[in-house]
Amino acid sequence: MNTFFERRGYLEGFYGTPWSDAQRRDMIALMAAHGMNTYAYGAKDDPYHRDKWEQLYPAQQLATLQSLVRYCREHGMDFMYCLAPGLTYDYADERCWAAIHAKFAQIIALGVQSFGLFFDDIPPGRERVEDHLALACRVCEAFPDKSFTICPMVYHGRGNEPYIRTLGQGLPQNADLFWTGRNICSQWLDAEEAQFFHQHTGKQPLYWDNYPVNDAEMFHEMHLGPIANRDPNLHQHARGILFNGMEYFECTKLAFLTCADYLRDPEHYDPEQSWLRALNTLFGADDAARFVYFAEQCNTSCLKRQNGPRMLEAVESAATLWRAGDLPGALTLLQDFHATLEDTRAFLAESQHPMIAELGKWIHKYNKYADLFGLTIAVLQGNASRDALAAALHEYNEIAAVLTEFAMRAFVETVLNA
């Protein structure tokens, strides 16, 4: 039995195309097999979750939800249904209360025991904490045998802000509070900050961890790296963590498998080893050994993984040899690494793995990256001009997709300026 976090799971809480029913089942089965116990359904672009929150689910959509709830139960996962009425809820209109009561009652009839009530990302003028607290308390009191988690309007910071302090201290016993940490996408989550939050709100945080989500301004990033910088003792001061997935369903699996490892044993979690195991789980050992050279270029995120270690080792070792006057030795290292890049390019082109189909714009940039690396070698060999390399670098930099290639780009610039 897991003796660490009480809530161990993930959210479908991103902006973008919601996952399909088949994808949801796939993820539920995979995450349940790796020790998670909660799936929070809060797909921003499901109209009945947010834009049309007051409308009951039509029969077909309701039947789909009921089947999903049953599937969760069969796999030992708690299905948390989340509702976001904050865009249009009129706190003075009893018709709105009747609508929200009916909506929760409809979902309760499916056998759901856990719920989320969201006030996040609402427009100015609708941010009165008194309104949010009154509605949250009324909902909790109307359904006292159910558990509720409130996503506040102020969902990140230190944890002693007037809004979150008032909300937390006023919530009933059967309500938890979502919290993303110091930032919306937090580089660190630590036990000391969780204690601070508890001290000022009266609630241990249930973390809504915005990793690996890549919506909004992050949509040019691809977050394939492991979860990192989460305190090994965080479980002592938090209700749990739910990780927010990406619209890119298959890609989400890679990060989520590492999240599951952390939740299962945070005190002994090793991000790199977990990541390599996840790659092997999803690709098999042989394909993982080829895919890793691409995957490590897709690690730029709030977690600040700046450079792929294999690429960094190659260019730094080559630069050291070149500065020492050993150009042939430097070229050997660079050519060996370029051959690896080309092998990975071939794998990406030939593979039928479903994750590859989601990675088109990042693969396009990776291919340009391999070309740029090869052209840099040609300049060092005297087989290409620096003007051609400068033009290629400019073209590469114009591609919006983000890779973790700072060390490689710095090396190219060093060659240009030599």
TIMI-917574 format. One record per residue: residue in three letters; z, y, x of N, C-alpha, C in turn. Coordinates in steps of 0.001 Angstrom, whole numbers, plus 500000, padded with zeros to 6 digits. Atoms other than C-alpha are relative to their C-alpha. Layout:
N
ALAZYXZYXZYX...
END
This chain:
418
MET500000498798500853500000500000500000500000501241500881ASN500045498747499255499176503494501224501300500755499771THR498721499301500097502449505271501990499872501471500361PHE500200498616499585500890508605502854499728500883498776PHE500291499073501089499134510935500388499997499298498641GLU500023500557501353499732510310496684498606500096499397ARG501376499803500476496325511770495745499058499921501188ARG500957500199498912493524510511497980498622499879499361GLY501273500120500684490065511304496795499020501103500276TYR501081499046499803487135513585496292499643500659498684LEU500476499238501142485627516147493949498490500022499986GLU501376499571500203482203516546492556500121501412499428GLY499681498643500402482800520277492493499103501048500612PHE500921499103499299479805521808494234499056500689499018TYR501101499375500730477123524198492989498700499312500405GLY501258500685499725473749522500492701499809498852499017THR500309501104500902472193519497491013501114498957500020PRO498936501016500015474987517145489879499455498628500402TRP500383501368499679474950513555491077499604499269498721SER500387500829501142473302511019488810501125499015499692ASP498990500985500381475356508437486955500017498834500983ALA500064501104499029474130505718489341500631500405501326GLN499406499523498753475110507830492349501518500081499882ARG498549499912500191478561508477490917500652498627500105ARG499456501358499929479142504759490490499971499474501438ASP500134500415498598477911504105494018501144500582500832MET498950499347499216480362506644495451501380499498499604ILE498701500511500450483272505443493325500303498661500652ALA499787501328499417482811501869494541500251500090501503LEU499864499884498550482412502910498188501350500595500380MET498751499349499636485405505244498263501218499183499590ALA498901500883500395487634502849496331500197498898501039ALA499921501053498983486806500167498902500628500509501296HIS499422499425498776488011502568501618501301500755499728GLY498631499559500196491325503460500037500206501265499192MET499796498834500854490681506535497889500419499548498598ASN499514500372501329492261506623494441499704501024498913THR500258498950500987490968509775492691498582500520500117TYR501294499333500097487587511066491561500143501132498988ALA499904498835500868487668514604490131498605500444499599TYR501304499628500522484713515406487912500035501475499602GLY500064498572500298483985519140488008498678500585500427ALA501331499576499560480256519456488570499673501375499411LYS500176498628500458479609523196488406498788500158499088ASP501223499849500774476142522739486934499882499003498855ASP499926500684501285477206520367484179500371501079498976PRO499714498873500907476974522915481323501265499810499178TYR498822500239500828479787521243479357501292500093500802HIS498833499758499154482139521676482294500311501494500098ARG499774498602499658481628525420482784499318500964499009ASP500714499002500802478910527443481018500202499800498501LYS499804500311501417479332525671477667501303499216499817TRP498728500726499992482933524611478161500540499757498603GLU499410500082501343483773525218474485499292498990499106GLN500746500953500816481185522739473219500410498563500332LEU499709501410499794482050519104472725498777499297500580TYR501111500770499455479974516550474593499237499316498864PRO500801500779500953477094515171472514500210498508500243ALA499702501432499972477215511453471813499493499303501258GLN500562500703498847474924510366474649500749500336501284GLN499268499601498800476654512393477354501431499475499977LEU498635500514500115480044511319476011500059498514500334ALA500043501433499699479059507664476200499864499761501501THR500152500111498547477992508172479814501330500260500695LEU498690499721499424481350509741480642500965498842499762GLN499098501103500310483213506934478895499732498793500900SER500348501094499103481328504360480935500482500274501417LEU499552499626498662482175506264484102501522499879500121VAL498539500136500016485866506427483165500385498531500128ARG499721501445499948485842502672482610499711499442501391TYR500369500476498668484081502108485939501061500400501020CYS498917499572499115486749504151487721501212499086499852ARG498830500835500249489502502139486086499818498619500623GLU500283501319499434487854498884487154500134499980501515HIS499930499923498540487861500110490762501292500644500503GLY498720499443499582491401501474490793499957501471500323MET500145498560499774490248505102490784500432500753498746ASP499614499131501105491850507779488613498890501017499764PHE501046499037500367489170509793486807500680501274499522MET499433498704500368490237513454486707498886500852499397TYR501006499147500635488222515445484180500423501459500126CYS499698498593499746488016519160485007499175500899499090LEU500633499047500907487200522044482669500198501405500545ALA499972498646499441486355525622483716499641501016498914PRO500298499083501105486672527999480733500040501472500375GLY499668498633499625487354531140482746498900501029499843LEU501099499024500100483894532716482424500030500759498680THR500124499377501321484190533409478700501235499845499129TYR498839500248500859487623532359477448500631501325499582ASP499333498818500556489149535020475156501445499615499711TYR498606500416500082492898534733475584500690500472498726ALA499422499494501246493536536628472348499376499353498765ASP500746500583501118491223534509470196500428498542499813GLU499530501355500260492751531405468627498850499000499859ARG501147500911500057489268529986468148499722499395501376CYS500171500538498643489047529629471945501038498922500282TRP498984501036499818492338527765471946499634498731499240ALA500396501173500776491093525480469208498886499235500697ALA501114500646499306487941524802471230500470499239501229ILE499554500677498772489759523964474451500878498796499652HIS499175501132500445492260521761472603499113498842499562ALA500912501043500464489413519880470949499261499343501157LYS500738500545498853487594519474474265500875499012500774PHE499115500918499284490594517963476033500291498757499152ALA499744501148500865491319515757473006498822499033500006GLN501181500854499954487735514473473118500005499125501254ILE499994500752498735488133513447476754501188499049500059ILE498839500890500038491615512012476236499676498724499227ALA500383501170500801490093509702473629499223498973500816LEU500707500923499111488080508165476467500964499214500885GLY499013500672499160491306507057478141500354500758501253VAL499716499194498810491519509867480693501443500487499964GLN498599499595499888495032510672481927500197501248500856SER499861498896499052494373513363484551498934501045499740PHE500903498905500332492806516772484057500148501145500994GLY499976498765499247491883519896485940499650501157499082LEU500302498773500730491903523409484483499678501057501046PHE500510499169498911489816525779486615499880501464499587PHE500186498557500143490028529561486928499274500580501219ASP500650499545498769487989529750490139498662500672499697ASP501337499384500023484926531938490705499688500651498660ILE500218499293501262485335534093487596499721501469500296PRO500395498617499735483981537645487235501171500970499949PRO498943498984500047486050540811487713500376500339498562GLY499522499649501322488169541834484767500614498844499244ARG499459501175500682489262538316483904501060499316500866GLU499153500595498987491838537829486635501501500148499743ARG498574499803500271495175538493484887500752498673500118VAL499243501221499787497643535920486124500800499630498755GLU499245500293501215499627536246482887499157499189499018ASP500891500755500884496609535021480921499828498570500484HIS500236501338499438495962532107483260501241499128499858LEU498755500750500098499597531068483298500279499589498551ALA499735500309501399499934531273479517499108498867499505LEU500905501060500437496856529125478950500360498673500655ALA499640501238499301497858526580481601501247499376499383CYS498771500527500595501341526243480108499735499450498599ARG500285500452501361499968525924476588499273498661500003VAL500725501268499893497563523177477626500950498879500414CYS499072501029499525500270521288479519500994499601498913GLU499046500287501070502667521575476604499336499252498841ALA500707500677501081500016520410474126499764498524500307PHE500263501380499582499423517231476152501034499605501058PRO498918500157499019502808516547477802499977498696500765ASP500031501288499306502057512951478746498815499882500952LYS501134499998499075498966513911480792500354500849501228SER499801499181498797498824515308484306498875501023500114PHE500954498914499872497099518617484978500079500585501410THR500067499268498741495959520314488154499267501304499734ILE500557498680500249495305524041487978499296500485501260CYS500700499327498902492632525585490179500123501491499747PRO499740498588500261493788529197490460498824500885500368MET501008499025499594491641532284490728500147500310501490VAL499705499830498569493314532946494106500321498612500538TYR499815501399499596492847529545495700500030499811501506HIS499843500108498550493098530343499401500789501202500502GLY499219498914499419495256532474501649501244499442500667ARG498754500465499387498800532250502945500829499157499039GLY499219500734500983500338531018499716501155500790499429ASN498950499142500559502677533918499008499423501222499292GLU500623498903500718500154536212497306500606500109498598PRO499340499832501310501556537714494059499418499104498909TYR500622500821501039499028535878491874500455498551500100ILE499729501427499874499602532398493269501494499724499910ARG498550500166500101503371532889493540500440500007498528THR499651499924501424503631533930489873499511498762499247LEU500562501160500690501341531128488711500789498739500322GLY499324501219499599503022528393490717501407499895499456GLN498609500035500441506574529331489808500122499876498487GLY499936500072501455505691529497486116499456498726499395LEU500624501209500544503852526177485760501031498926499699PRO499072501087500332505555523214484099499919498854501010GLN499863501104499052506486519999485854498744499153500102ASN501163500896499987503329518116484856498720500694500470ALA501159499267499483501023520626486588500074500124501516ASP500163499773498569499839520619490200499129501221500220LEU500822498854499627498076523420492045499008499605501074PHE500999500128498950494791523157493924500140501162500975TRP499921498980498952494702525067497204499050499589501109THR500968500358498960491967525232499850500508500287501407GLY499482499668498689494191526440502680499844501474500302ARG500054498596499598494012529650504651498677500650499576ASN501313499479500364490292530056503876499368499138498914ILE500726500811500984487821528873501252499575498684500640CYS500314501179499176486526526472503906500880500107501236SER498984499810498970489500526034506205499712499169501238GLN500176500706498738489123525164509855501171499060500262TRP498801500826499821492683523806509880500755499895498694LEU498960500147501005495146522437507366501214499458500729ASP498838500474499248498630522153508796501248499951499137ALA498794500265500767502031521043507603500834501254499812GLU499195498787500102503714524363508303499501500906498873GLU500547499173501072501359526236505988500237499355498634ALA499702500682501256501857523578503296501446500242499583GLN498601499700500294505613524093503540500159501436499502PHE499943498589500399505105527862503267499526500154498554PHE500525499972501364503012527369500126501037499469499012HIS498987500608500861505673525117498605501179500937499807GLN498856499088500047508425527591499434499768501151499019HIS500271498804500793506690530452497609499480499707498595THR500559500328501322505063528662494652500842498986499239GLY499254501071500629507524525856493979499198498722499824LYS500878501164500125504629523399494245499507499561501379GLN500732500498498840503436521165497028498510500121499708PRO501431499835500290499717521907497405499294498660499823LEU501002501062500058497082519483496225498738500627500560TYR501082499305499310494365520426498670498640499648499411TRP501430500071500280490848521045497465499346500347501331ASP500520499794498649489282520579500879498487500188499923ASN501435499696500095485877522277501011499245499507501235TYR500817500703499019484373519801503418499658498648499394PRO501130499446499249481654518560503624499079500919499198VAL500864499200500866480306520802500809499204501044500800ASN500854499034499289477397523015501935499198500859499023ASP500694499148500963476546525117498898500158501477500379ALA499902498545499802476340528941498593499382500398501334GLU500579499495498753475865530649501959499888498932501077MET500065501080499009476196527314503780498782499104499812PHE501021500971500405473032525799502293498998499667501105HIS500860500363498870471168525865505632500719499082500993GLU499245500913499153473921523789507243499953498599499404MET499849501376500469474166520009507035501241499436500677HIS498691500379499469477705518711507448500120498484500107LEU499960501446499777477385515221508891501152499577500908GLY498922500347499076480402515389511191501231499463499295PRO498759500536500582483847513816510676500941501126499593ILE498931499050500294486742515603509049500889500102501246ALA499197499770498801488899517145511759500967501141499736ASN499034498894500045491791519549512345500899499949498773ARG499038500175501080493918518111509549501266499393500595ASP498724500339499376497569517811510531500372498538499710PRO499602501393500235498718514203511040501251499872499140ASN498783500024500811501974515129509247499841500739498672LEU500223499229501223500356516994506332500482499245498771HIS499611500815501160501145514114503975501463500187499625GLN498586499804500288504843514962504236500252501217499114HIS499781498726500691504306518324502536498898500330499004ALA501105499757500935501247517942500280499921498869498990ARG500182501016501023500540516119497038498827499087500328GLY501169500775499637497246514962498472498849500901500363ILE501219499259499680493710515998499356498845499397499211LEU501279500382500580490483515895497376498922500754500752PHE501066499414499204487387516516499490498795500289499111ASN501119499571500838484472518406497925498685499566500630GLY501245500539499471481107516686498334498847500984499987MET501237499225499973477592517975498842499073499560498879GLU501095500381500884474653518023496477499212498842500617TYR500694501065499262473132515752499160500888498756499980PHE499099501100500285474683512566497878500142499020501162GLU499950501002498931473741510092500622500652500576501256CYS499407499367498821474693512548503355501510500156499850THR498567499843500248478086513084501737500775498759500419LYS499294501242499687478955509432502332500524499970501433LEU499616500072498590479086509872506104501311500742500236ALA498760499244499841481719512605506013501135499385499193PHE498956500549500865483603510998503112500652498755500592LEU499398501179499377484085507757505022501040500396501038THR498985499535499040485895509711507739501186500614499267CYS498906499461500813487911511551505077500900498868499510ALA499234501155500468488969508176503706500874499443501115ASP499203500466498862490109507095507180501211500894500221TYR498880499069499807492227510229507524501050499806498916LEU499050500147501099493801509804504093500782498693500098ARG499380501319499921494554506144504758501073499952501085ASP499019500020498897496375506788508056499871501289500817PRO500171498714499305496566510482509034500693500060501354GLU499234499907498752499059509864511815499268499365501177HIS500734500661498915496621507701513814498492500260499920TYR501429499726500214493308509211512732499342500550501255ASP500807499544498867490679509653515477498626500380499462PRO501258499585500635487708511747514249498757499337500578GLU501215500541499393485143510493516747499852498516499729GLN500077501435500263485996506818516360499732499717498529SER500262500154501431486077507167512589498535500275499687TRP501396499628500242482660508855512655499046498898500447LEU500860501076499504481110506106514754500079498773499096ARG499868501119500949482519503474512398499225500284498719ALA500719499634501219481091505374509440498495499855500182LEU501421500163499712477659505493511064499604498527499974ASN500287501430499995477794501751511644500051499415498591THR499883500481501375478902501153508048498741500313499201LEU501124499550500817475993503114506611498648499554500544PHE501304500271499393473212502251509085499893498637500662GLY500042501164499127474207499095510914499999500462501448ALA499770499584498617474922499139514638498730500478500702ASP501216499651499264471331499240515930499438501349499548ASP500540498738500495470085502040513685500969501154500226ALA499011498951499747473341503963514078499889500532501420ALA500126499587498604472825504019517840498819500939500211ARG501142499087499913469511505810517271500237501267499175PHE499784498864500890470537508043514380501026500981500557VAL498903499158499526473599509380516230499501501241500740TYR500506498859499229471455511659518432499501501114499094PHE500311498979500989470243513439515318501261500462499286ALA498828499669500820473509513284513376500926500963500713GLU499083499107499303475486514990516104499460501421500097GLN500546498639500054473131517984515831500253500655498636CYS499738499478501348474253518423512190501501500077499751ASN498543499946500089477924519145512791500556501413499922THR499492498640500103478150522937512586500570500227498608SER499336499795501282480628523812509844501250500836500235CYS498713499324499830483985525447509210500861499305501044LEU499210500744499012485351522755511542499631500350501433LYS500364499423498699483556524499514457499580498967501025ARG500572500937499034481855521509516028498694500595500498GLN501085499139499546479512523556518179498844499259500665ASN501066500661499238477552521085520313500156498491499982GLY499980501447499889476603517432520289500392499592501403PRO499527500352498658478432515786523194498934499348500874ARG501025500652499196475449513692524292498994501013500534MET500903498936499566473144516703524389500680500900501023LEU499267499117499094475810518828526085500129499375501385GLU499862500678498716476399516238528810498677500004500765ALA501307500058499342472668515937529524499616501343500609VAL500468498704499492471914519650529855500948500571501044GLU499062499476498999475106520530531732499868499256501326SER500184500765498758474606517706534239498706500391500693ALA501277499577499410470977518705534715500105501390500603ALA499851498643499482471916522362535173500769500003501310THR499215500084498759474486521421537817499122499532501156LEU500899500495498959471897519433539787498965501059500383TRP501031498978499739469298522198539445500564501143500831ARG499384498918499229471690524885540697500303499568501428ALA499710500518498655472519522618543635498725499735500800GLY501261500184499296468823522450544547499357498648499797ASP500551501341500239468205518928543246499163500017498723LEU500849499937501183465351519632540848499522498617499566PRO500422501341500449464044516017540894501100499265499240GLY498897500654500709467496514743539909500214500592498621ALA499851499337501295467744517320537129498904499544499041LEU501116500408500849464313516383535818500163498568499502THR499777501384500419465230512706535748500959499932498817LEU499045499973501104468243513412533559499369500559498737LEU500616499365501165466266515716531278498943499101499365GLN501041500885500529463378513263530941500606498802499283ASP499325501116500669465760510433530089500518500432498624PHE499475499537501286467397512534527377498862500317499035HIS501147499703500863464023513701526075499414498714499427ALA500480501286500512462953510067525769500878499524498836THR499093500353501091466042509497523626499700500827498757LEU500362499146501131465129512486521453498734499492499317GLU501255500492500567461640511078520986500207498675499270ASP499699501252500687463037507650520108500660500277498647THR499352499628501254465250509269517477498986500598499040ARG501049499440500848462254511245516180499193498867499348ALA500752501129500552460376507967515758500816499270498939PHE499129500659500984463353506399513967500031500791498691LEU499943499166501201463579509344511551498700499922499211ALA501307500072500662459857509051510802499774498650499319GLU500300501346500502459881505291510191501074499440499074SER498886500568500748463281504718508574499830500207498492GLN499997499920501460463519504014504850501411500218499460HIS498623499794500440467244504759504745500056501187499041PRO500008498914500999468005506909501666500555501321500512MET499484498745499467469925509453503736498897500836500636ILE501067499295499295466804510328505703499194500874499039ALA500797499259500981465012511457502535500639501333499624GLU499307498762500346467664514173502003499991501022501129LEU499802499197498785467369515627505504498747500710500477GLY501305499521499585463832517001505515500012501261500838LYS500101498738499261464422520576506649500752499940501320TRP499293500148498725466917519552509334499209499106500961ILE500865500841499160464582516817510607498837500823500536HIS501076499115499536461791519400510779500460500819501197LYS499517499196498876463940521569513024500308499112501205TYR499732500930498898465031518568515080498714499662500750ASN501280500284499346461388517748515747499562501169500877LYS500302498819499186460857521314516955500924500079501211TYR499022500052498914463971520907519056499533499044501102ALA500523500955499022462495517818520724498789500575500723ASP501159499361499371459248519732521336500435501057501012LEU499512498929499121461147522647522839500627499423501265PHE499387500649498847463123520332525089498922499489500958GLY501088500497499160459917518698526329499259501117500705LEU500695498867499389458286522077526958500828500604501125THR499125499509498932461302523172529005499843499153501253ILE500232500887498853460824520136531239498651500321500646ALA501333499690499466457129520989531577500012501293500816VAL499893498751499223458037524522532742500640499723501355LEU499333500327498735460395523130535376499064499215500924GLN500970500762499193457596520819536535498806500842500423GLY501139499135499700455162523725536732498779499692499167ASN501118500413500846453014522279533936499852500845498736ALA500090499106501164453619525007531334500554501358500403SER499590498634499660454184528760531364501291500374499282ARG498798499483500651457373530611530610499653500769498727ASP500420499304501218455445532689528081499875499018498833ALA500121501014501051454635529517526142501379499529499548LEU498639500423500338458293528481526312500708501074499176ALA499381498908500754459457531910525107499473500038498569ALA500586500008501348457056531726522160500541498833499187ALA499482501179500696458258528221521290501461500199499605LEU498598499731500324461889529323521461500113500963498816HIS499989499052501115461157532256519149499659499286498691GLU500386500743501200459429529941516668501143499108499532TYR498872500870500323462358527546516845501128500798499347ASN498895499189500513464900530306516237499725500534498595GLU500352499474501313463011531442513135500224498984498884ILE499766501037501016463685528141511355501434500132499501ALA498687499682500561466601528704508989500999498846500097ALA499093501144499923468038525179509109500819500076501277VAL499062499842498892471076525025511391500219498667500699LEU499599501134499171471561522566514242501034500479501015THR498973499631499016474388522476516783499405499922501403GLU500797500103498780472128523282519715500270501150500970PHE499741498835499163473842526200521473499781499700501482ALA500133500315498577473997524451524863498537499824500393MET501421500177499698470341523444524682499282501345500023ARG500648498694500060469266526951523686500369500833501240ALA499584499282498799471329528412526537499267499489501236PHE500724500560498865469642526027528957498540500481500031VAL501376499491500085466185527041527729499944501452500488GLU499980498597499587467102530697528215500235500134501504THR499798500004498546468350529908531732498695499726500730VAL501297500306499405464980528366532548499047501195499866LEU500858498828500210463195531396531076500323501122500970ASN499557498886499157465235533778533215500050499663501473ALA499909500420498592465002531794536446498944500721500849
END
